[in-house]
Amino acid sequence: MNAHERVLIVERDAALRLRLETWLRAERCDVRAAASGAGALGLLAHVPFDLVIADAGAATGAGHDLLRHIRDRRPDVPVILICPP
């Protein structure tokens, strides 16, 4: 990952979200985080992210809008879905 890349983390678990943020900031990434798909949509409307890391649970159901939004508006942005324990 290149320094200063803009990364969006979408994770419901606050502790895991903080660990991911800390790790990515140590790699010199510009990190923003949201606890839900709805919160992520608000950030995506204003920031051109280079990567999205999302809790698979946040990306289903109502969060499905998040994946659709990214696919429709920024198909070049990679999305990594994680399944926390």
BELUR-V116916 format. One record per residue. N is the residue number from 1. PSI is psi in radians with two decimals (999 if undefined). BURIAL is + if it has 24 or more other C-alpha atoms within 12 Angstrom, else -. Layout:
n: <N,N>
psi: <PSI,PSI>
burial: <BURIAL,BURIAL>
//
This chain:
n: <1,2,3,4,5,6,7,8,9,10,11,12,13,14,15,16,17,18,19,20,21,22,23,24,25,26,27,28,29,30,31,32,33,34,35,36,37,38,39,40,41,42,43,44,45,46,47,48,49,50,51,52,53,54,55,56,57,58,59,60,61,62,63,64,65,66,67,68,69,70,71,72,73,74,75,76,77,78,79,80,81,82,83,84,85>
psi: <2.39,2.57,2.55,0.18,2.54,2.07,2.33,2.20,2.23,1.81,2.22,-0.58,1.99,-0.69,-0.77,-0.70,-0.76,-0.73,-0.77,-0.75,-0.81,-0.80,-0.81,-0.62,-0.62,-0.45,0.14,0.58,2.63,1.87,2.35,2.69,2.62,2.61,-0.10,2.87,-0.66,-0.74,-0.65,-0.67,-0.68,-0.74,-0.70,-0.44,-0.33,-0.26,2.24,1.57,2.64,-0.34,2.49,2.23,2.04,2.45,2.22,-0.57,-0.58,-0.28,0.13,2.97,-2.21,-0.55,-0.19,-0.53,-0.56,-0.89,-0.70,-0.76,-0.83,-0.81,-0.72,-0.66,-0.51,1.13,-0.26,-0.18,2.11,2.54,2.21,2.10,2.27,2.63,1.54,2.69,999>
burial: <-,-,-,-,-,+,+,+,+,+,+,+,+,-,-,+,+,-,-,+,+,-,-,+,+,-,-,-,+,+,+,+,+,+,+,+,+,+,+,+,+,-,+,+,-,-,-,+,+,+,+,+,+,+,+,+,+,+,+,-,-,-,+,-,-,+,+,-,+,+,-,-,-,-,-,-,-,-,+,-,+,-,-,-,->
//
